[in-house]
Amino acid sequence: DEVEAKYPIDLVWTMHTPAEISASGRTAQLKLGDEALECSLLEPAGASFAVLPANPPPPERQQPEVKRLTVRVNNATRTRIVVLLTPRGLPSPPKVDVVPLLKWVDEAQFKINS
């Protein structure tokens, strides 16, 4: 995700899941039954994962089995949050070149038009 704001904002990236979450710094593991997912926080520097409950305030329906994997960035005017999700069992997370989202669009248009 890429965010630009006129004024500093507090930003929270969130992934809701019924999986068990184990988070430490810039890595997290999600496990649901026999399946597992490794999460790596690539950007921004200095940010880390946190696990929070997903229950909204009453009277909304409660979901105690759902948790939130989050990344918080405070006082941001321009930032990018990049999370790499890798199914467990792969040899190692792939090397990822992080490029701006606008470049994805430019490359997609080029491929469609060529």
Secondary structure, DSSP 8 states (H G I E B T S, - for coil): -EEEEEEEEEEEEEEEESSEEEEETTEEEEEETTEEEEEEEEESTT--EEEEE---STTS---TT-EEEEEEEEEEEEEE-EEEEEETTSSS--------HHHHHHHHHHHHH-
